[in-house]
Amino acid sequence: MVRLFAALALPVAVPGIIASLIWALPGDPAEIICPPELCSGTAELAARWNLDGGPWQFYFGWITSALQGQFGNSWRVLQGEPVRNLLNEAVPTTAVLLLAGMVPVLMAAVAGASGRVPKVVAPAFGVFGLVPAVVLALLGAAAVELKLGADSFDAEGTRMRIVAGALVLGLADGAFSDTMAGVAALFSSERKQRYVQIAMLRGEGAFTNMLPNLTPALVGQMRARTLQLVSGTVVVEVVLRVNGIGDLLWNGTLLQDFGVVIAAATAYAVFSAILLGMQAAAEVAVALWVRRAPTAAPHERSAVVAHTGGAL
């Protein structure tokens, strides 16, 4: 219930926080965007952008429009262009980048769960994971530019940039190595539990017995890794010049286009909310699965419930 509440509250809270930060900046927001000494009609523009009534009027006006699928127009990034159009182009690109970046992470999780990773390999990936994402992204951008040159922004260049960005997200900052080590530690610890040993003596598979109890922890780990990748998309998209939400957020911040900033940040909040909701659903499903699972002996069931009750 806590995760579901957080998932529902996050997309609503983030715009409110950003609206408060906008008014916390020195000066009036409308004058920041349109300084009186550089442009005229600042008061009229403030009224049009709903900046003349304070942060709460702006926030509630923006939320009301957003629930109707309207996010206003860009003020500076692409002046006059509906922000919805910018999001329609950016969201699919970031989604593809994230899905591709999850491939190395999922491979690491499978390798860690199998328990067959050579001890020499894990430290090597750990050392590689120490390289910051920005360094790998710069190397990827250089490789794309050197290979394609002036054509680096056509369809093939975009695909190469997304592939390079996915590798950066999946390998840099310990995403691969930490996932493999974390999942391996979970399964190694669980294999020592008494119910697993009893199951193996009965001829049952250890993995199938451990999985229900480990699923909430695994889902939590994967959510954390996915959030790490989500935050990394800003760096990757800016350095590799991929037209996603992170690049849109960066450009909006640089140009003080608050309409674009609040929309892009809310899109990230929706991503996080979806992940929280998925984790909550997985935890509930596992709890129901364990509760309804048939058991061979009551005392063994009590041992399993005693072991998993705190987590479930």
N, C-alpha and C positions, 0 to 999 in steps of 0.2 A: 504494500500500500504506500509506503514511503517513496519507493521508486516511481510508482505510477503518479503520485502527487507531484513529484519533482519533474517528471516528464511533461505533465500538463502545465506546470507553472513556468518552466524554463522559457518557452517561446514568448510568454507574456512578460516575464521579468526582465529579460535582456533588453528589449526596446526601452523599458522604463529606466533602466540603469544608464543606457546611452543618452537618453533625453536629459537625465540629470547631469551627466558629464558635460553635455553640450552647454548647458547653462552655467556650469561651474567654470568654464573657460573665461578668461578676462575679456570683458566687453560684451556687447549685445550680439547674439548669434547672427542676426540679419546684417549687422555692420561688419562682422567678421567675413561674411560671404560677399557682401557688397559694400565696401568702405565708402562713406559719403564723399571723400575727396577724389575717388576714382569713378564712381557712378552715381547717377541721380535716381530718385524714386525709391530709396531704401525702405521707407515706411510702407509704400504700396507693395513692394516685394515681400516684406515681412507679413503683411496681411494675406497675400496670396499663398505664401508657404506656411501659414498658420504659426508664425513665430512671434506674433504680437501679443499673445495671451499667456506667456509663461510655459514652463516645461510640461505641466500636467495637461494643459489644453492641447499642446502639441502632441503629447503622448496619446491621450484618449482619441484625438482626431486621427492619428496615424493608425492606431489599433483598429478603430472602427472601419477605416478604409481597407486595411490589410485583410480583415475578415471577409471583405467583399471582393478580395483579389486585386485591389488597387493599392499601389505603393507610391503613388505620386510620380513626378517627373524628376529627371536628373537636373541638378543645378549647375554642375560644372563638368563632370566627367564626359557627358554627351548631352549638352544643354538642350532641354526640352524633350528629350527622349523618355518615354515611360520607363520607369525602373523595372516594371514587370517584364518588358522586352529584354532588358539587360540580364535579368535573372533567368529568363527562359533560355538564353544562350549559355549562361555561366553554369547553372546547376547541372545539366547533363554532362558537361565536360569534367567538372569536379567529381561527379558520381562515378564516371568511367575511370578517372584517375585513382579514386579511392578503391574501387573494386579490383583494379589491376594491382595496386599496392598491397592489397590484402593477400594476394596469391603467395608471395614469399612468407608472410606471417603464418598463413594456414599450413604451409609446408613445414615451417618450423614447429608448429603445434603438433602436427602428425609425427614428426621425427622425435619430438620430446616424449610423446605418449607411447611410442613404440619401445622406448628404452634401449634402442640399438645404436644410438649415436656414439661413435668412437670418442674416447676421452680426449684424443688429440685434436679433434675437429672443433669441439665447443670453444676452447680458448682462442682458436684462430678466428672464428666468427665474432667472438667477444672483442678482440682487438680491432677487427674491421668495423664493428659497431661503434667504436669510439670516435670515428670520423664524423664531424658535424654534417648535417644535411646540406647546409649551404655550400660546403666544399664539394661534395659529390654532385650537387646540382650545377655548380659552375663547370665542373668537368663534363657533365652531360651536355650542358649548353654549348660548350666549346666543341665537343664531338659532333653535335648536330650541325653547327655552323660550318665547321671544316669540311664535313661530308657533303652538305647540300648547298652551302653558300647562299646565293640570292634566293634560292627556292626553298629555304628552310621554313617558310611560313605557308607553303601550300599544303595540300591534304597529306602528302607523304611526310612532310616536315612536322606537321601537327601530330601525326601518329608516332613519329620518332620521339618527339618531345614528351608525349604522354607515357611511352614505354620507359624512357629515361627517368621521368618523374616517378613512375611506379617503382622502379628499382631503387631509387633514392629513398622513397618512403618506406619500402619494405626492408631495406638493409641498414640505413643510417640510424644513428642515435640509439643503437641497441635494439631496434624493433625485432629483428630476426633472432639475434643471439639471446636476448632477454626472454623472448617468448619460448624458445626452445628450452632454456634453462628452467624457467618457471613451470612449464608444463611437466618437464621431466621430474622436477622436485615434487610436484603434487602426486604424480603417479607412483614415484618411488616411496613416498611416505605412506600412501594408501595401501600399497602392497603389503606393508608390515602389519596391517590391521588384522585382528583375529577372524573376522567374518570372511575376509578374502582367503585366508589360509584354510578355513573350513570348506569354503566353496571349492577350492582347488583339490582338497582331499576327496570331495564328492565327485570329482571329475568335471566340474564346471569351469568355464573360462574366467580368468581373473579380470579381464578387461570388461566383460559384460556386467560383472558384479560391481566393479568400481565406478563405472560410468554414471549411474544414477546419482551416486553420492558426490561425485566430482563435478557434475554438470554445472551447478550454480557457480562454483569457483572458476571453472573454465570459461563460462559465459562472462563472468566479471573480468577475468584477465583479458579476454578478447575485446570486451567493451573498452577497457583501458587502452589496449593497443590501437583500437580503431580511433579513439579520441586523440591519441598521439599522432596518428596519421592525418586526422582531420586538421589538427593544428599545424602539422608540417606542410599541408597543401599551400598555405600562405607563402612560405619560403620557396617551395618548389615552383609554384605558378609564377611568382614574381621573377625568380632567377631564370627559369626556363621560358618565361613569357608565354605561358599557357593561359588562355582566356577563360579562367574559372572564377569561382566565388572569391578565392583568396586574392587573385589579381584585381578583381573588382573592389574588394574591401581596401586593398592597399592604395589603389588610385583614388578612391573616394576619400580616404584619410589624407593623402597628400594634397588633394585639391579642396579639402574641407567641404566636400559635397555630403552634407549630413544625411540627406535623403537616401543616397546610395549606401552610406556606411551603416545606417540603422537597418536597412533591408538586408544587406549582405550578412551582417552579424546575426540577424534573426534567422536567416537561412541556416547558419551554422548551429544556432540554438535548436532548430527543428531537427537537424541531423542528430544532435546529442539527445534530444528527447526521444527520438525513435529508438536509439540504442538503449536508453534507459527502459523504455517500454518493452523491448525485446528481452532484456535481462529479467525484468519482473515476470513476464509471461513464462520464460524458461524455468524460473524458480518455482512458480506455482505449478507448472506441469510436472516437474520432478517431484515435488511434494506429494501431488496426487498419485503419481506413478508408484512411489515408495509405499504410500499408505495402502494402496489397493493391491500391491504385489503379493502373490501367494507365497507362503513359506512352508518349509518342510517341518519345522519344529518351533514351538512357541518361544522357547528360551533363546533360539538363534534370532528370531524376529526381535525380541527384546534387546538383544545385544546390538543389532543393526540400528534400531530406533534410538537407543541410548547414544550410539556413536554419531548419528546424523541429525538428531533432533534439534540441537543447538543451531546448526547451519540451515535447516529447512524450516 
